[in-house]
Amino acid sequence: MEVISPTNARKNLYGIIKHVVADNQPVEISSMKDENESVVVISKSDWNAIQETMYLQNVGVLDKIKHYEDEETEELGEIDWDTL
């Protein structure tokens, strides 16, 4: 992940946004004085994907999918995807 200073981020915010969206690569804006004052810039589509994954994990869907992947006899056509 690319890491830049807040000063450079201020100078080139539009370019950073274009880069993050075009390349789907996050950029960290990191304070050199305090590591706890860092942020990560990600695209809206990546953020939405993260939120969807967290939701699916929270409601147990990812565990069910993992269960089906581990079963050798399960046919994908037999899975009721609407009830996952």
Distance bins in CASP14 RR format, pairs under 12 A and 6 or more apart:
PFRMAT RR
TARGET T0000
AUTHOR 0000-0000-0000
RMODE 2
METHOD distances of the structure
MODEL  1
1 19 0 0 0 0 0 1 0 0 0 0 0
1 20 0 0 0 0 0 1 0 0 0 0 0
1 23 0 0 0 0 0 1 0 0 0 0 0
1 24 0 0 0 0 0 1 0 0 0 0 0
1 25 1 0 0 1 0 0 0 0 0 0 0
1 26 1 0 1 0 0 0 0 0 0 0 0
1 27 1 0 0 1 0 0 0 0 0 0 0
1 28 1 0 1 0 0 0 0 0 0 0 0
1 29 0 0 0 0 0 1 0 0 0 0 0
1 30 0 0 0 0 1 0 0 0 0 0 0
1 38 0 0 0 0 0 1 0 0 0 0 0
1 39 0 0 0 0 0 1 0 0 0 0 0
1 40 1 0 0 1 0 0 0 0 0 0 0
1 41 0 0 0 0 0 1 0 0 0 0 0
1 42 0 0 0 0 1 0 0 0 0 0 0
2 8 0 0 0 0 0 1 0 0 0 0 0
2 9 0 0 0 0 0 1 0 0 0 0 0
2 12 0 0 0 0 0 1 0 0 0 0 0
2 15 0 0 0 0 0 1 0 0 0 0 0
2 16 0 0 0 0 1 0 0 0 0 0 0
2 19 0 0 0 0 1 0 0 0 0 0 0
2 20 0 0 0 0 1 0 0 0 0 0 0
2 23 0 0 0 0 1 0 0 0 0 0 0
2 25 1 0 0 1 0 0 0 0 0 0 0
2 26 0 0 0 0 1 0 0 0 0 0 0
2 27 1 0 1 0 0 0 0 0 0 0 0
2 28 1 0 0 1 0 0 0 0 0 0 0
2 29 0 0 0 0 1 0 0 0 0 0 0
2 30 0 0 0 0 0 1 0 0 0 0 0
2 40 0 0 0 0 0 1 0 0 0 0 0
2 41 0 0 0 0 1 0 0 0 0 0 0
3 9 0 0 0 0 0 1 0 0 0 0 0
3 16 0 0 0 0 0 1 0 0 0 0 0
3 25 0 0 0 0 0 1 0 0 0 0 0
3 26 0 0 0 0 0 1 0 0 0 0 0
3 27 1 0 0 1 0 0 0 0 0 0 0
3 28 1 0 1 0 0 0 0 0 0 0 0
3 29 1 0 0 1 0 0 0 0 0 0 0
3 30 1 0 1 0 0 0 0 0 0 0 0
3 31 0 0 0 0 0 1 0 0 0 0 0
3 32 0 0 0 0 0 1 0 0 0 0 0
3 35 0 0 0 0 0 1 0 0 0 0 0
3 38 0 0 0 0 1 0 0 0 0 0 0
3 39 0 0 0 0 0 1 0 0 0 0 0
3 40 0 0 0 0 1 0 0 0 0 0 0
3 41 0 0 0 0 0 1 0 0 0 0 0
4 10 0 0 0 0 1 0 0 0 0 0 0
4 11 0 0 0 0 1 0 0 0 0 0 0
4 12 0 0 0 0 1 0 0 0 0 0 0
4 13 0 0 0 0 0 1 0 0 0 0 0
4 15 0 0 0 0 0 1 0 0 0 0 0
4 16 1 0 0 1 0 0 0 0 0 0 0
4 19 0 0 0 0 0 1 0 0 0 0 0
4 20 0 0 0 0 0 1 0 0 0 0 0
4 26 0 0 0 0 0 1 0 0 0 0 0
4 27 1 0 0 1 0 0 0 0 0 0 0
4 28 1 0 0 1 0 0 0 0 0 0 0
4 29 1 0 1 0 0 0 0 0 0 0 0
4 30 1 0 0 1 0 0 0 0 0 0 0
4 31 0 0 0 0 0 1 0 0 0 0 0
4 32 0 0 0 0 0 1 0 0 0 0 0
4 38 0 0 0 0 0 1 0 0 0 0 0
4 39 0 0 0 0 0 1 0 0 0 0 0
4 40 0 0 0 0 0 1 0 0 0 0 0
4 41 0 0 0 0 1 0 0 0 0 0 0
5 11 0 0 0 0 1 0 0 0 0 0 0
5 12 0 0 0 0 0 1 0 0 0 0 0
5 16 0 0 0 0 0 1 0 0 0 0 0
5 27 0 0 0 0 0 1 0 0 0 0 0
5 28 0 0 0 0 0 1 0 0 0 0 0
5 29 1 0 0 1 0 0 0 0 0 0 0
5 30 1 0 0 1 0 0 0 0 0 0 0
5 31 1 0 0 1 0 0 0 0 0 0 0
5 32 1 0 0 1 0 0 0 0 0 0 0
5 33 0 0 0 0 0 1 0 0 0 0 0
5 37 0 0 0 0 0 1 0 0 0 0 0
5 38 0 0 0 0 0 1 0 0 0 0 0
5 39 0 0 0 0 0 1 0 0 0 0 0
6 12 0 0 0 0 0 1 0 0 0 0 0
6 13 0 0 0 0 0 1 0 0 0 0 0
6 16 0 0 0 0 0 1 0 0 0 0 0
6 27 0 0 0 0 0 1 0 0 0 0 0
6 28 0 0 0 0 0 1 0 0 0 0 0
6 29 1 0 1 0 0 0 0 0 0 0 0
6 30 0 0 0 0 1 0 0 0 0 0 0
6 31 1 0 0 1 0 0 0 0 0 0 0
6 32 0 0 0 0 1 0 0 0 0 0 0
6 33 0 0 0 0 1 0 0 0 0 0 0
6 34 0 0 0 0 0 1 0 0 0 0 0
6 37 0 0 0 0 1 0 0 0 0 0 0
6 38 0 0 0 0 1 0 0 0 0 0 0
6 39 0 0 0 0 1 0 0 0 0 0 0
6 41 0 0 0 0 0 1 0 0 0 0 0
7 13 0 0 0 0 0 1 0 0 0 0 0
7 29 0 0 0 0 1 0 0 0 0 0 0
7 30 0 0 0 0 0 1 0 0 0 0 0
7 31 0 0 0 0 0 1 0 0 0 0 0
7 32 0 0 0 0 1 0 0 0 0 0 0
7 33 0 0 0 0 0 1 0 0 0 0 0
8 15 0 0 0 0 0 1 0 0 0 0 0
8 16 0 0 0 0 1 0 0 0 0 0 0
8 27 0 0 0 0 0 1 0 0 0 0 0
8 28 0 0 0 0 0 1 0 0 0 0 0
8 29 0 0 0 0 1 0 0 0 0 0 0
8 30 0 0 0 0 0 1 0 0 0 0 0
8 31 0 0 0 0 0 1 0 0 0 0 0
8 32 0 0 0 0 0 1 0 0 0 0 0
9 15 0 0 0 0 1 0 0 0 0 0 0
9 16 1 0 0 1 0 0 0 0 0 0 0
9 17 0 0 0 0 0 1 0 0 0 0 0
9 19 0 0 0 0 0 1 0 0 0 0 0
9 20 0 0 0 0 0 1 0 0 0 0 0
9 27 0 0 0 0 1 0 0 0 0 0 0
9 28 0 0 0 0 1 0 0 0 0 0 0
9 29 1 0 1 0 0 0 0 0 0 0 0
9 30 0 0 0 0 1 0 0 0 0 0 0
9 31 0 0 0 0 0 1 0 0 0 0 0
9 38 0 0 0 0 0 1 0 0 0 0 0
9 39 0 0 0 0 1 0 0 0 0 0 0
9 40 0 0 0 0 0 1 0 0 0 0 0
9 41 0 0 0 0 1 0 0 0 0 0 0
10 16 0 0 0 0 1 0 0 0 0 0 0
10 29 0 0 0 0 1 0 0 0 0 0 0
11 29 0 0 0 0 0 1 0 0 0 0 0
12 18 0 0 0 0 1 0 0 0 0 0 0
12 19 0 0 0 0 1 0 0 0 0 0 0
12 20 0 0 0 0 0 1 0 0 0 0 0
12 27 0 0 0 0 0 1 0 0 0 0 0
12 29 0 0 0 0 0 1 0 0 0 0 0
12 41 0 0 0 0 0 1 0 0 0 0 0
13 19 0 0 0 0 0 1 0 0 0 0 0
13 20 0 0 0 0 0 1 0 0 0 0 0
13 27 0 0 0 0 0 1 0 0 0 0 0
13 29 0 0 0 0 1 0 0 0 0 0 0
13 41 0 0 0 0 1 0 0 0 0 0 0
14 20 0 0 0 0 0 1 0 0 0 0 0
14 21 0 0 0 0 0 1 0 0 0 0 0
14 41 0 0 0 0 0 1 0 0 0 0 0
15 21 0 0 0 0 1 0 0 0 0 0 0
15 22 0 0 0 0 1 0 0 0 0 0 0
15 23 0 0 0 0 0 1 0 0 0 0 0
15 27 0 0 0 0 1 0 0 0 0 0 0
15 41 0 0 0 0 0 1 0 0 0 0 0
16 22 0 0 0 0 0 1 0 0 0 0 0
16 23 0 0 0 0 0 1 0 0 0 0 0
16 25 0 0 0 0 0 1 0 0 0 0 0
16 26 0 0 0 0 0 1 0 0 0 0 0
16 27 1 0 1 0 0 0 0 0 0 0 0
16 28 0 0 0 0 0 1 0 0 0 0 0
16 29 0 0 0 0 1 0 0 0 0 0 0
16 39 0 0 0 0 0 1 0 0 0 0 0
16 40 0 0 0 0 0 1 0 0 0 0 0
16 41 1 0 0 1 0 0 0 0 0 0 0
16 42 0 0 0 0 0 1 0 0 0 0 0
16 43 0 0 0 0 0 1 0 0 0 0 0
17 23 0 0 0 0 0 1 0 0 0 0 0
17 26 0 0 0 0 0 1 0 0 0 0 0
17 27 0 0 0 0 1 0 0 0 0 0 0
17 29 0 0 0 0 0 1 0 0 0 0 0
17 41 1 0 0 1 0 0 0 0 0 0 0
17 42 0 0 0 0 0 1 0 0 0 0 0
17 43 0 0 0 0 1 0 0 0 0 0 0
17 44 0 0 0 0 0 1 0 0 0 0 0
18 25 0 0 0 0 0 1 0 0 0 0 0
18 27 0 0 0 0 0 1 0 0 0 0 0
18 41 0 0 0 0 0 1 0 0 0 0 0
18 43 0 0 0 0 0 1 0 0 0 0 0
19 25 1 0 0 1 0 0 0 0 0 0 0
19 26 0 0 0 0 0 1 0 0 0 0 0
19 27 1 0 0 1 0 0 0 0 0 0 0
19 41 0 0 0 0 1 0 0 0 0 0 0
19 42 0 0 0 0 0 1 0 0 0 0 0
19 43 0 0 0 0 1 0 0 0 0 0 0
20 26 1 0 0 1 0 0 0 0 0 0 0
20 27 1 0 1 0 0 0 0 0 0 0 0
20 28 0 0 0 0 0 1 0 0 0 0 0
20 29 0 0 0 0 0 1 0 0 0 0 0
20 40 0 0 0 0 1 0 0 0 0 0 0
20 41 1 0 1 0 0 0 0 0 0 0 0
20 42 1 0 0 1 0 0 0 0 0 0 0
20 43 1 0 1 0 0 0 0 0 0 0 0
20 44 0 0 0 0 1 0 0 0 0 0 0
20 45 0 0 0 0 0 1 0 0 0 0 0
20 46 0 0 0 0 1 0 0 0 0 0 0
20 47 0 0 0 0 0 1 0 0 0 0 0
21 27 0 0 0 0 0 1 0 0 0 0 0
21 41 0 0 0 0 1 0 0 0 0 0 0
21 42 0 0 0 0 1 0 0 0 0 0 0
21 43 1 0 1 0 0 0 0 0 0 0 0
21 44 1 0 0 1 0 0 0 0 0 0 0
21 45 0 0 0 0 1 0 0 0 0 0 0
21 46 0 0 0 0 1 0 0 0 0 0 0
21 47 0 0 0 0 0 1 0 0 0 0 0
22 43 0 0 0 0 1 0 0 0 0 0 0
22 45 0 0 0 0 0 1 0 0 0 0 0
23 41 0 0 0 0 0 1 0 0 0 0 0
23 42 0 0 0 0 0 1 0 0 0 0 0
23 43 0 0 0 0 1 0 0 0 0 0 0
23 46 0 0 0 0 0 1 0 0 0 0 0
24 41 0 0 0 0 0 1 0 0 0 0 0
24 42 0 0 0 0 1 0 0 0 0 0 0
24 43 1 0 0 1 0 0 0 0 0 0 0
24 44 0 0 0 0 0 1 0 0 0 0 0
24 45 1 0 0 1 0 0 0 0 0 0 0
24 46 1 0 0 1 0 0 0 0 0 0 0
24 47 0 0 0 0 0 1 0 0 0 0 0
24 49 0 0 0 0 1 0 0 0 0 0 0
25 40 0 0 0 0 0 1 0 0 0 0 0
25 41 0 0 0 0 1 0 0 0 0 0 0
25 42 0 0 0 0 1 0 0 0 0 0 0
25 43 0 0 0 0 1 0 0 0 0 0 0
25 46 0 0 0 0 1 0 0 0 0 0 0
26 38 0 0 0 0 0 1 0 0 0 0 0
26 39 0 0 0 0 0 1 0 0 0 0 0
26 40 1 0 1 0 0 0 0 0 0 0 0
26 41 1 0 0 1 0 0 0 0 0 0 0
26 42 1 0 1 0 0 0 0 0 0 0 0
26 43 0 0 0 0 1 0 0 0 0 0 0
26 46 1 0 0 1 0 0 0 0 0 0 0
26 47 0 0 0 0 1 0 0 0 0 0 0
26 50 0 0 0 0 0 1 0 0 0 0 0
27 38 0 0 0 0 0 1 0 0 0 0 0
27 39 0 0 0 0 1 0 0 0 0 0 0
27 40 1 0 0 1 0 0 0 0 0 0 0
27 41 1 0 1 0 0 0 0 0 0 0 0
27 42 0 0 0 0 1 0 0 0 0 0 0
27 43 0 0 0 0 0 1 0 0 0 0 0
27 46 0 0 0 0 0 1 0 0 0 0 0
28 35 0 0 0 0 0 1 0 0 0 0 0
28 37 0 0 0 0 0 1 0 0 0 0 0
28 38 1 0 1 0 0 0 0 0 0 0 0
28 39 1 0 0 1 0 0 0 0 0 0 0
28 40 1 0 1 0 0 0 0 0 0 0 0
28 41 1 0 0 1 0 0 0 0 0 0 0
28 42 0 0 0 0 0 1 0 0 0 0 0
29 35 0 0 0 0 0 1 0 0 0 0 0
29 37 0 0 0 0 1 0 0 0 0 0 0
29 38 1 0 0 1 0 0 0 0 0 0 0
29 39 1 0 1 0 0 0 0 0 0 0 0
29 40 1 0 0 1 0 0 0 0 0 0 0
29 41 1 0 0 1 0 0 0 0 0 0 0
29 42 0 0 0 0 0 1 0 0 0 0 0
30 36 0 0 0 0 0 1 0 0 0 0 0
30 37 1 0 0 1 0 0 0 0 0 0 0
30 38 1 0 1 0 0 0 0 0 0 0 0
30 39 0 0 0 0 1 0 0 0 0 0 0
30 40 0 0 0 0 1 0 0 0 0 0 0
30 41 0 0 0 0 0 1 0 0 0 0 0
31 37 1 1 0 0 0 0 0 0 0 0 0
31 38 1 0 0 1 0 0 0 0 0 0 0
31 39 0 0 0 0 1 0 0 0 0 0 0
32 38 0 0 0 0 1 0 0 0 0 0 0
40 46 0 0 0 0 0 1 0 0 0 0 0
40 47 0 0 0 0 0 1 0 0 0 0 0
40 50 0 0 0 0 0 1 0 0 0 0 0
41 47 0 0 0 0 0 1 0 0 0 0 0
42 48 0 0 0 0 0 1 0 0 0 0 0
42 49 0 0 0 0 1 0 0 0 0 0 0
42 50 1 0 0 1 0 0 0 0 0 0 0
42 51 0 0 0 0 0 1 0 0 0 0 0
43 49 0 0 0 0 1 0 0 0 0 0 0
43 50 0 0 0 0 0 1 0 0 0 0 0
44 50 0 0 0 0 0 1 0 0 0 0 0
44 51 0 0 0 0 0 1 0 0 0 0 0
45 51 0 0 0 0 0 1 0 0 0 0 0
45 52 0 0 0 0 0 1 0 0 0 0 0
46 52 0 0 0 0 0 1 0 0 0 0 0
46 53 0 0 0 0 0 1 0 0 0 0 0
47 53 0 0 0 0 0 1 0 0 0 0 0
47 54 0 0 0 0 0 1 0 0 0 0 0
48 54 0 0 0 0 0 1 0 0 0 0 0
48 55 0 0 0 0 0 1 0 0 0 0 0
49 55 0 0 0 0 0 1 0 0 0 0 0
49 56 0 0 0 0 0 1 0 0 0 0 0
50 56 0 0 0 0 0 1 0 0 0 0 0
50 57 0 0 0 0 0 1 0 0 0 0 0
51 57 0 0 0 0 0 1 0 0 0 0 0
51 58 0 0 0 0 0 1 0 0 0 0 0
52 58 0 0 0 0 0 1 0 0 0 0 0
52 59 0 0 0 0 0 1 0 0 0 0 0
52 61 0 0 0 0 0 1 0 0 0 0 0
52 62 0 0 0 0 0 1 0 0 0 0 0
53 59 0 0 0 0 0 1 0 0 0 0 0
53 60 0 0 0 0 0 1 0 0 0 0 0
53 61 0 0 0 0 1 0 0 0 0 0 0
53 62 1 0 0 1 0 0 0 0 0 0 0
53 65 0 0 0 0 0 1 0 0 0 0 0
54 60 0 0 0 0 0 1 0 0 0 0 0
54 61 0 0 0 0 0 1 0 0 0 0 0
54 62 0 0 0 0 1 0 0 0 0 0 0
55 61 0 0 0 0 1 0 0 0 0 0 0
55 62 0 0 0 0 1 0 0 0 0 0 0
56 62 1 0 1 0 0 0 0 0 0 0 0
56 63 0 0 0 0 1 0 0 0 0 0 0
56 64 0 0 0 0 1 0 0 0 0 0 0
56 65 0 0 0 0 1 0 0 0 0 0 0
56 66 0 0 0 0 0 1 0 0 0 0 0
56 84 0 0 0 0 1 0 0 0 0 0 0
57 63 0 0 0 0 1 0 0 0 0 0 0
57 64 0 0 0 0 0 1 0 0 0 0 0
57 65 0 0 0 0 0 1 0 0 0 0 0
57 66 0 0 0 0 0 1 0 0 0 0 0
59 65 0 0 0 0 0 1 0 0 0 0 0
59 83 0 0 0 0 0 1 0 0 0 0 0
59 84 0 0 0 0 1 0 0 0 0 0 0
60 66 0 0 0 0 1 0 0 0 0 0 0
60 67 0 0 0 0 0 1 0 0 0 0 0
60 84 0 0 0 0 1 0 0 0 0 0 0
61 67 0 0 0 0 0 1 0 0 0 0 0
61 68 0 0 0 0 0 1 0 0 0 0 0
61 79 0 0 0 0 0 1 0 0 0 0 0
61 81 0 0 0 0 1 0 0 0 0 0 0
61 82 0 0 0 0 0 1 0 0 0 0 0
61 83 0 0 0 0 0 1 0 0 0 0 0
61 84 1 0 1 0 0 0 0 0 0 0 0
62 68 0 0 0 0 0 1 0 0 0 0 0
62 69 0 0 0 0 0 1 0 0 0 0 0
62 84 0 0 0 0 1 0 0 0 0 0 0
63 69 0 0 0 0 0 1 0 0 0 0 0
63 70 0 0 0 0 0 1 0 0 0 0 0
63 84 0 0 0 0 1 0 0 0 0 0 0
64 70 0 0 0 0 0 1 0 0 0 0 0
64 71 0 0 0 0 0 1 0 0 0 0 0
64 74 0 0 0 0 0 1 0 0 0 0 0
64 79 0 0 0 0 1 0 0 0 0 0 0
64 80 0 0 0 0 0 1 0 0 0 0 0
64 81 0 0 0 0 0 1 0 0 0 0 0
64 83 0 0 0 0 1 0 0 0 0 0 0
64 84 1 0 1 0 0 0 0 0 0 0 0
65 71 0 0 0 0 0 1 0 0 0 0 0
65 74 0 0 0 0 0 1 0 0 0 0 0
65 76 0 0 0 0 0 1 0 0 0 0 0
65 79 0 0 0 0 1 0 0 0 0 0 0
65 81 0 0 0 0 1 0 0 0 0 0 0
65 84 1 0 0 1 0 0 0 0 0 0 0
66 74 0 0 0 0 0 1 0 0 0 0 0
66 84 0 0 0 0 0 1 0 0 0 0 0
67 74 0 0 0 0 1 0 0 0 0 0 0
67 79 0 0 0 0 0 1 0 0 0 0 0
67 84 0 0 0 0 0 1 0 0 0 0 0
68 74 1 0 1 0 0 0 0 0 0 0 0
68 75 0 0 0 0 1 0 0 0 0 0 0
68 76 1 0 0 1 0 0 0 0 0 0 0
68 77 0 0 0 0 0 1 0 0 0 0 0
68 78 0 0 0 0 1 0 0 0 0 0 0
68 79 1 0 1 0 0 0 0 0 0 0 0
68 80 0 0 0 0 0 1 0 0 0 0 0
68 81 0 0 0 0 0 1 0 0 0 0 0
68 84 0 0 0 0 1 0 0 0 0 0 0
69 76 0 0 0 0 1 0 0 0 0 0 0
69 79 0 0 0 0 0 1 0 0 0 0 0
71 78 0 0 0 0 0 1 0 0 0 0 0
71 79 0 0 0 0 0 1 0 0 0 0 0
74 80 0 0 0 0 0 1 0 0 0 0 0
END
